[in-house]
Amino acid sequence: MEKRLSKFSFPYTNHLLIFSAVMIFLPVILLNVLNTKNIIDTQPLLFKLILMIPTLFAALGFVYCMLGLHFKLLRGDEQRLKIHFQSLHITFTATIISLFVLIFVFINFAPLMLNWIMVILAVVAIISYLLASLILQDKYKIKSK
């Protein structure tokens, strides 16, 4: 069993990533198309299922893709792994700095925006990881795939 798992290559990660991105936004689209006020009042269980099932599939897809990326990086060459780790280091630092700045700004100037801090930090983390990996690939003279 371990031999099978060690050779598992995580196929279809790109297709599954697109599918998961569509599924994460599907409840928002469905809630705009359907009569949500009527559904919430008459059938709250159906409303919960409309929200829960697509987001569950999206979360499972994202977890699969992240595991696939992790194992592909570990099985790949060491220079790409080094770029990945350095990018994660830069991302963590940028996210922590952004967290402290956002907490200071939101507490003092916009306390209602504290609810959005995780969304803003997620966007900061994604953008900083992508920028850091592009800068490090240029530094180590690696062509991106």
Secondary structure, 3 states (H helix, E strand, C coil): CHHHHHCCCCCCHHHHHHHHHHHHHHHHHHHHHCCHHHHHHHCHHHHHHHHHHHHHHHHHHHHHHHHHHHHHHHHCCHHHHHHHHHHHHHHHHHHHHHHHHHHHHHHHHCHHHHHHHHHHHHHHHHHHHHHHHHHHHHHCCCCCC
